[in-house]
Amino acid sequence: MTTEAGTLRRLAVPVFLPAAVFGIGQGAAVPVVALQARDLGSSVGGAGLIVAMLGLGMVLGDLPAGRIVARIGERSAVLLGSAVGAVGTALCLLSWTPVVLGVGVAMYGVASAVWALARQAYIIETVPIALRARALSTLAGLNRLGSLIGPFLGAGVVYLLGPRGGFLVELVAVVVAGALMAGMPAVESDRRGARPAQTLRSVLLTHRRVLRTLGGSALIMGASRASRTAVLPLWADHIGLDPTTTSLLFGVGAAVDVALSYPAGRWMDLRGRRPVAVGSLVAFAAAHVALPLTGSVLTLGAIAVLMGVANGLSNGLIMTLGADAAPEDGRAEFLGAFRLCHDTGSLAGPLVLAAVAAVATLGAGSVALGAISAFGAAGMARWVPRRQGRDSAERAVRRNGGRG
């Protein structure tokens, strides 16, 4: 326990605290993106498209982020990401047209991908595998905690300055988080200056079986996690709940989510990744299927809590699975590809929900996401190895019939 506490404590200032600060900035800015777009004359549809640019930027940034970290090291990648994020946030703050705002949001998404991968790679190299899931889950949980606090801290600035106030909070957070992460102690990859030369194409081809199987399950996890943020408020509106009540339900679910972060990581380290991965997606499946049966604050509140449990269990899970499966050579490139699987799902989940709801009903869309989540749980049960490590991941794929 002493060794565990000491190892995690060393990451407090250069890794964990910046994650919380970063989350505060994002939490303050995300709610005002659509409002700023509308103030600039964008239509409702155009505002929605600008909001989606954050996810698109992350998807577009995942693979380049792997190459950047591999070539210049974690600490330099953090500084580069901070610079891109600061410029993107400044564009949002000073935006004079919807297009400029959209470019700024997309740049922030790209920077988010670089930050996330650099922090993940740093933890992989500095934390023993026995503590890996705890460290990554703590990182994810603190980011979620910051996102939960951000809207409250940003509310006063938004009240004084309008929607641009949220971007001002985000800009300060980006600069502070970047300065803190710049103090990360050097690791071997930083001193080396570069990883062994490998092309991104060769990494993707060599490890395509793991990306196709375990990565496919990660994609479904991304879809399940992202769709909950769309379906819950839409259903609340469908049954006649007011926005304040809906926000409170979100808050309760988010509190459960954050509270489970460290326990989920500990369970993964002590009991293995598979039970947590499967349990998370089973909970998502149950919540999505049961949602259309709710018709009151209490029943929808129970679903919000169940979704909070599902999301809390998944905190740090995708980063941990990617770290376990990553090869020594081409690690950063692989991690970027694995993150791309998840982030693509995050982008696709709400689109699937919207498509089914458009041709059928919102309830049918939720049930469809539940079925997809159940399929993902089966995939996690099949492809997640019982034992941690790259060799275990490869053996799990071969044992279960994965083909390249």
Legacy VTK file of the C-alpha trace (Angstrom):
# vtk DataFile Version 3.0
C-alpha trace
ASCII
DATASET POLYDATA
POINTS 404 float
0.000 0.000 0.000
2.867 2.361 0.826
4.506 1.624 -2.520
1.165 2.139 -4.271
0.574 5.484 -2.555
4.118 6.657 -3.260
3.957 5.726 -6.930
0.628 7.475 -7.484
1.677 10.479 -5.387
4.623 11.123 -7.711
2.135 11.558 -10.554
-0.059 14.015 -8.646
1.353 17.319 -9.922
2.653 16.467 -13.419
-0.226 14.156 -14.482
-3.269 13.951 -12.199
-3.692 17.627 -11.269
-3.423 18.805 -14.909
-6.123 16.284 -15.837
-8.471 17.877 -13.300
-7.578 21.412 -14.438
-8.049 20.394 -18.065
-11.449 18.909 -17.182
-12.504 22.150 -15.458
-11.719 24.142 -18.592
-13.533 21.715 -20.852
-16.509 21.568 -18.495
-16.765 25.367 -18.539
-16.524 25.653 -22.329
-18.514 22.724 -23.745
-21.932 23.994 -22.564
-21.418 27.389 -24.245
-20.186 26.258 -27.681
-23.699 26.035 -29.111
-24.700 29.316 -27.457
-21.708 31.120 -28.943
-22.498 29.653 -32.367
-26.059 30.956 -32.116
-24.821 34.394 -31.036
-22.666 34.465 -34.173
-25.711 33.824 -36.347
-25.512 30.067 -36.820
-28.675 28.039 -37.308
-29.636 25.341 -34.805
-28.311 22.671 -37.164
-25.121 24.625 -37.734
-24.624 25.012 -33.993
-24.968 21.247 -33.574
-22.371 20.722 -36.284
-19.939 23.061 -34.509
-20.434 21.148 -31.235
-19.620 17.919 -33.106
-16.301 19.405 -34.284
-14.809 18.591 -30.863
-15.339 14.864 -31.374
-14.271 15.097 -35.007
-11.060 16.859 -33.986
-10.271 14.072 -31.526
-10.886 11.399 -34.158
-8.692 13.220 -36.688
-5.994 13.750 -34.057
-5.704 10.197 -32.683
-3.384 8.684 -35.305
-1.159 11.776 -35.714
-0.928 11.955 -31.905
0.658 8.512 -31.861
3.291 9.554 -34.368
3.957 12.816 -32.554
4.528 11.100 -29.200
6.704 8.461 -30.844
8.902 11.046 -32.539
9.318 13.761 -29.914
8.448 12.078 -26.609
5.677 12.570 -24.070
6.816 15.852 -22.540
7.422 17.619 -25.854
4.105 16.301 -27.167
2.372 17.825 -24.145
3.918 21.221 -24.899
2.911 20.995 -28.557
-0.618 19.954 -27.628
-0.839 22.824 -25.157
0.171 25.306 -27.846
-2.404 23.955 -30.316
-5.079 23.885 -27.607
-4.311 27.455 -26.534
-4.551 28.721 -30.118
-7.809 26.824 -30.664
-9.326 28.154 -27.443
-8.201 31.690 -28.287
-9.952 31.395 -31.660
-13.130 30.339 -29.844
-12.800 33.235 -27.416
-12.253 35.800 -30.187
-14.423 34.102 -32.840
-16.166 36.492 -35.209
-17.861 33.932 -37.469
-19.227 30.399 -36.941
-16.458 29.044 -39.179
-13.735 30.484 -36.954
-15.489 29.030 -33.910
-15.685 25.619 -35.584
-11.976 25.692 -36.453
-11.124 26.588 -32.861
-13.265 23.776 -31.454
-11.689 21.267 -33.860
-8.166 22.405 -32.915
-9.033 21.909 -29.268
-10.211 18.380 -30.123
-6.903 17.604 -31.848
-5.002 18.968 -28.847
-7.129 16.806 -26.539
-6.078 13.714 -28.482
-2.390 14.619 -28.161
-2.688 15.374 -24.434
-4.577 12.176 -23.700
-2.157 9.934 -25.549
0.939 11.615 -24.102
-0.358 11.206 -20.540
-1.326 7.600 -21.193
2.092 6.774 -22.669
3.817 8.473 -19.735
1.900 6.404 -17.187
2.635 3.200 -19.096
6.358 3.905 -18.916
6.518 5.093 -15.298
3.961 2.972 -13.410
4.342 -0.785 -12.689
1.772 -2.957 -14.472
0.330 -4.004 -11.094
-0.808 -0.394 -10.543
-1.535 0.514 -14.163
-5.329 0.367 -14.058
-5.480 2.349 -10.806
-3.280 5.086 -12.245
-5.211 5.330 -15.512
-8.605 5.184 -13.793
-7.506 7.931 -11.384
-6.439 10.023 -14.370
-9.805 9.520 -16.086
-11.740 10.081 -12.863
-10.036 13.371 -12.062
-10.719 14.586 -15.591
-14.392 13.705 -15.083
-14.368 15.466 -11.707
-12.994 18.590 -13.359
-15.680 18.401 -16.028
-18.280 18.173 -13.269
-16.904 21.224 -11.442
-16.179 23.280 -14.572
-19.721 24.447 -15.377
-20.180 25.756 -11.828
-16.854 27.614 -11.798
-17.484 28.984 -15.255
-21.034 30.114 -14.528
-19.953 33.379 -12.874
-17.638 34.330 -15.727
-20.311 33.442 -18.270
-22.770 35.616 -16.355
-20.380 38.586 -16.666
-19.065 38.055 -20.197
-21.670 35.903 -21.913
-20.764 32.614 -23.660
-17.215 33.840 -24.324
-16.605 33.647 -20.576
-16.572 29.858 -20.776
-13.763 29.994 -23.325
-11.797 32.381 -21.111
-11.925 29.832 -18.279
-10.866 27.138 -20.736
-7.924 29.199 -22.004
-6.631 29.739 -18.468
-7.058 26.020 -17.750
-5.141 25.044 -20.903
-2.202 27.282 -19.999
-2.107 26.123 -16.361
-2.465 22.435 -17.242
0.235 22.719 -19.908
2.616 24.404 -17.457
2.032 21.675 -14.869
2.531 18.859 -17.386
5.725 20.479 -18.655
7.209 19.524 -15.278
6.892 15.796 -15.978
10.221 14.135 -15.079
12.080 12.779 -18.071
11.642 9.108 -18.888
13.733 6.906 -21.103
11.766 7.719 -24.245
12.360 11.454 -23.708
16.111 10.966 -23.327
16.235 8.740 -26.377
14.548 11.407 -28.436
12.730 8.949 -30.680
11.254 5.473 -30.769
12.511 2.739 -33.073
11.581 3.784 -36.602
8.298 2.226 -37.727
5.724 3.499 -40.126
2.169 3.903 -38.970
1.055 1.575 -41.746
3.353 -1.204 -40.558
2.088 -0.888 -36.983
-1.543 -1.048 -38.110
-0.929 -4.051 -40.355
1.145 -5.960 -37.809
-1.416 -5.551 -35.032
-4.610 -5.511 -37.094
-6.035 -8.598 -35.360
-6.042 -6.952 -31.946
-7.370 -3.686 -33.391
-10.137 -5.487 -35.268
-11.303 -7.594 -32.311
-10.493 -5.834 -29.048
-10.565 -2.502 -30.867
-14.050 -3.303 -32.176
-15.246 -3.825 -28.613
-13.637 -0.525 -27.638
-15.577 1.139 -30.469
-18.843 -0.164 -29.021
-17.810 1.050 -25.581
-17.290 4.524 -27.054
-20.735 4.423 -28.675
-22.398 3.307 -25.446
-20.713 5.982 -23.358
-21.396 8.837 -25.773
-25.005 7.927 -26.518
-26.002 8.182 -22.864
-25.332 11.939 -22.907
-27.824 12.302 -25.759
-30.550 9.815 -24.880
-30.986 10.724 -21.208
-31.874 14.427 -21.690
-33.968 13.655 -24.774
-36.011 11.090 -22.865
-36.336 13.455 -19.900
-37.826 16.035 -22.255
-40.038 13.335 -23.798
-41.654 12.529 -20.437
-42.064 16.214 -19.547
-39.265 16.875 -17.062
-37.956 20.422 -16.842
-34.299 21.286 -17.630
-33.428 21.847 -13.959
-34.597 18.374 -12.977
-32.763 16.878 -15.926
-29.552 18.620 -14.879
-29.935 17.304 -11.329
-30.369 13.760 -12.630
-27.228 14.211 -14.720
-25.429 15.469 -11.636
-26.397 12.424 -9.590
-25.203 10.085 -12.337
-21.967 12.041 -12.733
-21.297 11.845 -8.980
-21.661 8.050 -9.068
-19.409 7.991 -12.134
-16.582 9.908 -10.409
-16.934 7.972 -7.133
-16.358 4.654 -8.911
-13.205 5.717 -10.778
-10.533 4.563 -8.331
-12.422 1.441 -7.138
-12.846 0.393 -10.780
-9.115 0.720 -11.366
-8.343 -1.251 -8.217
-10.731 -4.013 -9.260
-9.054 -4.177 -12.657
-5.610 -4.491 -11.081
-6.652 -7.102 -8.520
-9.356 -9.080 -10.360
-8.503 -8.522 -13.992
-9.846 -6.297 -16.751
-12.465 -8.651 -18.149
-15.082 -8.567 -15.320
-15.031 -4.763 -15.231
-15.212 -4.435 -19.034
-18.073 -6.894 -19.359
-19.893 -5.507 -16.308
-19.723 -1.961 -17.646
-21.259 -2.837 -21.009
-23.895 -5.083 -19.431
-24.914 -2.131 -17.250
-25.029 0.133 -20.307
-27.161 -2.432 -22.157
-29.606 -2.759 -19.249
-29.895 1.003 -18.832
-30.557 1.662 -22.523
-33.133 -1.132 -22.785
-34.935 -0.089 -19.595
-34.975 3.639 -20.387
-38.171 3.557 -22.540
-39.989 1.958 -19.593
-39.447 4.995 -17.363
-42.023 7.730 -16.896
-41.179 9.568 -13.702
-38.326 11.337 -11.928
-37.649 8.323 -9.697
-37.503 5.741 -12.464
-35.426 7.935 -14.763
-33.197 8.763 -11.785
-32.578 5.049 -11.303
-31.505 4.797 -14.956
-29.218 7.824 -14.532
-27.561 6.116 -11.566
-27.194 2.862 -13.519
-25.580 4.764 -16.399
-23.302 6.449 -13.864
-22.280 3.024 -12.563
-21.625 1.799 -16.109
-19.571 4.853 -17.001
-17.714 4.818 -13.690
-16.671 1.209 -14.198
-15.327 2.143 -17.621
-13.167 5.011 -16.327
-9.633 4.301 -17.524
-10.702 0.960 -19.017
-9.967 1.747 -22.661
-6.590 3.286 -21.782
-5.753 0.224 -19.686
-6.767 -2.273 -22.376
-4.773 -0.331 -24.950
-1.749 -0.209 -22.659
-1.936 -3.959 -22.007
-2.165 -4.776 -25.708
0.409 -2.236 -26.938
3.701 -3.595 -28.327
7.069 -2.278 -27.198
7.975 -1.158 -30.719
5.437 1.213 -32.195
3.651 1.591 -28.853
2.529 5.186 -29.335
1.274 4.513 -32.865
-0.696 1.504 -31.612
-2.185 3.505 -28.743
-3.279 6.189 -31.197
-4.993 3.573 -33.371
-6.679 1.982 -30.356
-7.926 5.363 -29.159
-9.238 5.982 -32.678
-11.430 2.884 -32.353
-13.015 4.209 -29.161
-13.327 7.810 -30.345
-14.939 6.707 -33.609
-17.544 4.925 -31.529
-18.040 8.073 -29.461
-18.738 9.983 -32.658
-20.974 7.264 -34.123
-23.084 6.421 -31.051
-25.264 9.559 -31.017
-25.572 9.367 -34.813
-26.934 5.810 -34.575
-29.380 6.937 -31.902
-30.533 9.851 -34.060
-30.882 7.685 -37.171
-33.045 5.046 -35.468
-35.116 7.712 -33.713
-35.704 9.445 -37.052
-37.125 6.347 -38.741
-38.795 4.829 -35.659
-38.926 6.311 -32.128
-36.491 7.566 -29.491
-37.299 4.510 -27.390
-36.399 2.247 -30.300
-33.112 4.100 -30.662
-32.312 3.520 -27.001
-33.130 -0.187 -27.278
-30.928 -0.418 -30.373
-28.024 1.055 -28.393
-28.773 -1.453 -25.662
-28.494 -4.317 -28.137
-25.228 -2.914 -29.468
-23.906 -2.612 -25.896
-24.804 -6.243 -25.206
-22.927 -7.256 -28.343
-19.950 -5.277 -27.066
-20.117 -7.056 -23.714
-19.918 -10.386 -25.541
-16.915 -9.069 -27.454
-15.173 -7.982 -24.260
-15.860 -11.388 -22.704
-14.277 -13.051 -25.718
-11.321 -10.815 -26.484
-10.151 -9.341 -23.183
-7.443 -11.700 -21.831
-7.677 -13.038 -18.294
-4.092 -11.972 -17.662
-2.613 -8.557 -18.357
-0.058 -7.922 -21.069
0.494 -7.779 -24.792
1.227 -11.492 -25.135
-2.032 -12.338 -23.361
-3.978 -10.083 -25.735
-2.412 -11.732 -28.780
-3.108 -15.215 -27.386
-6.725 -14.269 -26.651
-7.220 -13.182 -30.253
-5.622 -16.358 -31.650
-7.531 -18.620 -29.230
-10.845 -17.113 -30.226
-10.283 -17.236 -33.948
-9.146 -13.712 -34.812
-7.667 -13.477 -38.306
-5.468 -10.831 -39.798
LINES 1 405
404 0 1 2 3 4 5 6 7 8 9 10 11 12 13 14 15 16 17 18 19 20 21 22 23 24 25 26 27 28 29 30 31 32 33 34 35 36 37 38 39 40 41 42 43 44 45 46 47 48 49 50 51 52 53 54 55 56 57 58 59 60 61 62 63 64 65 66 67 68 69 70 71 72 73 74 75 76 77 78 79 80 81 82 83 84 85 86 87 88 89 90 91 92 93 94 95 96 97 98 99 100 101 102 103 104 105 106 107 108 109 110 111 112 113 114 115 116 117 118 119 120 121 122 123 124 125 126 127 128 129 130 131 132 133 134 135 136 137 138 139 140 141 142 143 144 145 146 147 148 149 150 151 152 153 154 155 156 157 158 159 160 161 162 163 164 165 166 167 168 169 170 171 172 173 174 175 176 177 178 179 180 181 182 183 184 185 186 187 188 189 190 191 192 193 194 195 196 197 198 199 200 201 202 203 204 205 206 207 208 209 210 211 212 213 214 215 216 217 218 219 220 221 222 223 224 225 226 227 228 229 230 231 232 233 234 235 236 237 238 239 240 241 242 243 244 245 246 247 248 249 250 251 252 253 254 255 256 257 258 259 260 261 262 263 264 265 266 267 268 269 270 271 272 273 274 275 276 277 278 279 280 281 282 283 284 285 286 287 288 289 290 291 292 293 294 295 296 297 298 299 300 301 302 303 304 305 306 307 308 309 310 311 312 313 314 315 316 317 318 319 320 321 322 323 324 325 326 327 328 329 330 331 332 333 334 335 336 337 338 339 340 341 342 343 344 345 346 347 348 349 350 351 352 353 354 355 356 357 358 359 360 361 362 363 364 365 366 367 368 369 370 371 372 373 374 375 376 377 378 379 380 381 382 383 384 385 386 387 388 389 390 391 392 393 394 395 396 397 398 399 400 401 402 403
